[in-house]
Amino acid sequence: MRLSAMSEMALWFPYANRPRGKMRLFTFPYAGSGASVFHNWFLPLYDSVDLYALQLPGRESRAAEAPYRDMEEAGGAIADCLANLFDDDVPYVFFGHSMGALLAYRVACVLRARGRTEPCRLVLSGMAPPHLGQAVQPLHRLPANQAITLLGRMGGVPDIVLGEPDLMEMFLPIIQADIELVYSHGCREPQPLDCALTCLAGDRDRIAPADRMAEWRRYSSGPFEHACLPGGHFFLNESGVQAMARIRSALAASSAVSCAFVTL
């Protein structure tokens, strides 16, 4: 049975603050995670934006659903849902980290191809652009014990999960499906957008170091910003205050540009 537009929005975006129509920020989670990783963003951003945290199938409130393993399918489904929100002139921004960065870019491309308004800005972190190839280890192709060892080295997975076999039994299939989703995108040449693009990198991130993140400049004809913050692949946790300041700055710049377009 087809879900109503409101029910579908609640399914995909279970964490959303009360809409006020200033600007919308859609957050795309990293591999193995869900919408709840952005729960602590609501308070610092409450006065700036309407925040919508994406919930992918296979985790948290959607644990009973099969996770996506194909980027085109996932991007199309998310774009279908977002179409219900785009009947007005409220500007919006995509933020994605790691897998979420690639997914955010893909959804923006789908929306552009469908003739929809692009986000006024992409804020991407922790994922090098597709044309450089994948630096993420192919966890979906590895035996469970090897995949768990690699996850421990990468960080981002709580020790309580890594050290508990029952929890890992539930978690590992989700992250392996997400890594398969990333690999399904393939190594493609840039498909440029017109929006502004902000890229954030951790100065100790071996998966998406600053020089590789800078290559995202080829993916948009709009303004490009690039910043390096202290930390590894999960520098958002290590340098949360600095990262939030950068994101707030990007949102403020996007709001100013959007207002300028409206008044012209």
C-alpha positions, 0 to 999 in steps of 0.5 A, spaced: 500 500 500 502 506 498 504 511 503 501 518 504 506 523 503 506 525 510 507 518 512 513 517 507 516 523 510 516 521 517 519 514 514 525 517 511 526 523 516 524 521 523 528 526 526 526 533 523 525 539 527 518 544 527 518 547 520 519 554 520 521 555 512 528 559 513 532 554 510 532 546 510 538 542 511 538 534 510 543 530 513 546 523 510 549 518 515 555 515 514 556 507 513 553 503 518 549 509 522 542 512 522 539 518 523 540 518 530 547 520 529 545 527 528 541 528 534 545 533 537 545 537 531 538 540 532 539 544 538 545 548 535 542 549 529 535 550 531 535 557 530 538 557 523 535 551 519 529 546 519 533 540 520 531 533 516 536 527 518 535 521 513 533 514 515 535 509 510 532 502 510 536 497 515 537 500 521 534 504 527 526 505 526 527 501 519 531 495 522 526 490 519 527 493 512 532 490 507 538 495 506 540 498 499 546 495 496 545 499 489 546 507 489 542 508 483 536 505 486 537 509 493 538 515 490 532 515 486 528 513 492 530 519 496 529 523 490 522 521 490 521 522 497 524 529 497 519 531 491 514 532 496 518 538 499 520 541 493 513 545 492 515 552 495 521 556 494 525 554 501 532 553 499 536 547 502 542 544 503 545 537 503 550 535 508 553 528 508 559 524 511 563 518 508 558 514 505 553 520 506 557 524 502 557 520 496 549 519 497 548 526 498 551 528 491 548 522 487 541 525 490 543 532 487 544 529 481 538 525 480 534 531 482 538 535 477 536 530 471 529 530 473 529 538 472 528 539 480 531 545 483 538 543 486 540 544 493 543 551 494 550 548 497 553 541 498 557 540 504 561 534 504 566 530 508 570 524 509 569 521 502 573 523 496 570 524 489 568 518 485 573 519 479 579 517 484 576 510 486 574 507 492 579 508 498 574 505 503 576 497 504 571 492 501 568 490 507 562 487 503 567 482 500 571 480 506 569 474 511 566 477 518 573 476 522 577 480 517 571 485 516 571 486 524 578 487 525 578 493 519 572 496 522 576 496 529 582 500 526 578 505 522 574 507 528 567 510 529 564 503 531 563 503 539 568 499 543 562 496 546 559 493 539 566 491 537 567 487 543 560 484 543 559 478 538 551 479 538 551 486 537 556 485 531 552 480 528 546 485 527 551 491 526 556 487 520 551 486 515 548 493 515 555 496 514 557 491 509 551 493 505 552 500 506 559 499 503 557 495 497 552 501 496 558 505 496 562 501 491 556 500 486 557 507 484 563 506 481 569 510 478 565 515 474 568 522 471 565 528 474 557 530 473 558 537 475 552 541 479 551 548 479 551 549 487 556 551 492 560 546 495 563 546 501 568 540 503 571 538 510 577 533 511 580 531 517 588 532 517 589 525 519 584 521 515 587 516 510 581 514 507 579 521 504 585 526 506 585 533 504 588 533 497 583 528 495 577 532 498 580 538 494 578 534 488 571 535 489 572 542 486 571 539 479 564 537 481 560 544 481 561 550 477 559 554 483 563 557 489 568 552 492 570 552 499 575 547 502 577 546 510 581 541 514 580 540 521 584 536 526 582 528 526 581 522 523 576 519 518 571 521 524 573 528 525 566 530 526 566 527 533 573 529 535 573 536 532 565 537 533 565 544 535 570 546 529 566 542 524 559 545 527 562 552 526 564 551 519 557 548 517 553 554 520 558 558 516 556 554 510 549 555 512 549 562 513 553 563 506 547 559 503 542 563 506 545 570 503 546 567 496 539 564 496 536 571 499 539 575 493 537 570 488 530 571 491 530 579 491 533 579 484 
